[in-house]
Amino acid sequence: MRLGDVTGPFLLLLLGVAAVLAALGLGAGLGWGWIGYVFGPSLGAAAMLVILCAAVATGLLIRNRLFRGIPWLPVCGNGCCRGGWLAALGDYKPVWNEDGTVRGFRCRCGITYQKVGRRFVELAPDGSFRPYLVWDGLKGWLPDRDLRP
Ligand SMILES: [Zn+2]
């Protein structure tokens, strides 16, 4: 499933909410005269912003729940570092490739991990993987005994 499959319904929902807010703003303008015209649209815009943030957070939460894991960067092998909520890095720092893509995430102990689909694998200095954890939508993070990316 691609990201677009998840965000599509949210965009439709946002359009619906925007239409309702526009109607409410118009109603406020008719009901309260010039005060409604001045404050209605700005209140609508502020509400839109709040709803947009909530929708993005909800979308990330659903995606993490189904495909990426919660937290999306789980506890490290030493049990001392963990990722933040949603897309926050928490104790991890991104490790970059020379071409600017993300190579992996290094925890405070200095171990580098990589997200491979539902799996969270340890990345050895020679570039090889070592299975560590795998995300199960029902059971959470489980020890990974098998690496089939
Ligand atoms: Zn660590």
Residues whose N, C-alpha, C, O or C-beta is under 5 A from the ligand:
A	BS01	ZN	C76 N78 C80 C81 C107 R108 C109
